[in-house]
Amino acid sequence: MDEGRPLFQQIAEQIESSILDGTLAADTQVPSTNELAAFHRINPATAAKGVSQLVTDGILYKKRGIGMFVASDARRRVLDRRRDAFARDFVEPLLAEARRLGLSPADVQDLIEKWGAGR
């Protein structure tokens, strides 16, 4: 676990990562809040808050009396949200700094290709 972010958020992100990597497929049951709490050694209410956030976001859905399941479009939703966050957190600042340095979009693309190829 990461000390910098709330535990419930980390639980939600771990479930999302499992959806992205295919560990949790659409309509697959996710671990219960008690199982998550025991595994991570946290309060069940904290785990429930993370799961509840994913239900609110449409990533998980509840089958009454059975548990929580991955929504059919969960992978797409998680990808869309993470791509938006990537653009906001990384691409936007990169382009702002490039403008300050007088770099064109083509210059930035060249730099990305150069550094992405291992120089």
Secondary structure, 3 states (H helix, E strand, C coil): CCCCCCHHHHHHHHHHHHHHCCCCCCCCECCCHHHHHHHHCCCHHHHHHHHHHHHHCCCEEEECCCEEEECCCHHHHHHHHHHHHHHHHHHHHHHHHHHHCCCCHHHHHHHHHHHHCCC
